[in-house]
Amino acid sequence: MNAEPAPLATAARTRRIGQGARPPLLLALAVALLLALLPGWTAAGAEPAAERSPRGGAEVVDVTRVADRQIDLSVRSSALGGRTVNVRLLTPDGWDPADRSRHRPTLWLLHGCCGDYTSWTGSTDVAEIESLRDVLVVMPEAGRNGWYSDWWNDGRGGDPAWETFHTEELRRLLESDWGASSNRTVAGLSMGGQGALLYAARHPGMFKATAAYSGSAHPLLDEESVDRLLGLVEGQGDDPLRLWGDPVEQRRIWAAHDPYHLAKRLRHLPVYLSCGDGTPGPLDPPDSADDALEADFNRQNHAVAAELERLGARKLTTNFYGPGRHTWPYWERELHASLPMLLDAMGVR
């Protein structure tokens, strides 16, 4: 999300990604073999994937071990029109999803625009953080440009329904079969920062704390912020009005996805907001240019913080650190800074 958004086009085509299904028998054998190799899985404890029934419209169709404590789930989702998308899990020590009596505290990490489920492990040291060795970390796919929303689609709804996929389908699947618990927190960067605030606000009780790093926290702040979000969506090849509709005619829908307008639902939660001001900072390369995107998000986050304070929020933490662009070194640092709050909310010491 470092590039400036393209000008808003009058029409855009939607790109859909489909994946073919593997033969059921071969898939079941492949998954069973992989699970047998995972720590804690035994031949008696593992269920072949073909025997796992879909819960809430989603089912795991493939499992890949990618590194120590890291596995990728390929999940077929009804909310996404039957498409298969990936979810990366960073598993805790001694993790055994076959042990249905033990469910782990769960941290959801949400990626930003133009990223994917590999962004956090590929761009930060999250897999090396000692305090997360007792936590199941969930890093779901959210589309390069999904905005953690069930898209309006001219009032028809339907695919993509990322919010439904994450908060209903995937949540139930992880709790049923993969050792996740209802003791969970959520954090995200940029587009994912908006998602972290939205999910915590729109689903009361689902998350015990939320953190947003350079998040799109108030897209309705002013015309500049509205145009920037529309440009980001259009810049990825989508019709921006499919997301939440027209910002004037469908303002109610926009407001329902704007953390500022949902601040009342966040005022009793631990909330962490951080952002730079868009000027080059200590973690940026020499001779870096100013970053208009970060500057805009900085204004948005200040507005949300002020609204939370006006509402009497007592568990708000902010780090508006001044110089800093819209880049990963700051988000990695802010993950570390916010982890004590996120873990404390789950009772993880």
BELKAPE-V695528 format. One record per helix or strand of 3 or more residues. SS is the DSSP state (h for helix, s for strand). FROM is the first residue (numbers start at 0). TO is the last residue. If there is no record, write none. Layout:
SS/FROM/TO, SS/FROM/TO
This chain:
h/23/36, h/48/50, s/57/66, s/69/76, s/83/89, s/103/109, h/118/122, h/125/127, h/129/131, s/135/139, h/152/154, h/161/176, s/179/188, h/190/201, s/208/212, h/222/234, h/240/243, h/250/254, h/258/265, s/269/274, h/291/309, s/315/319, h/327/344
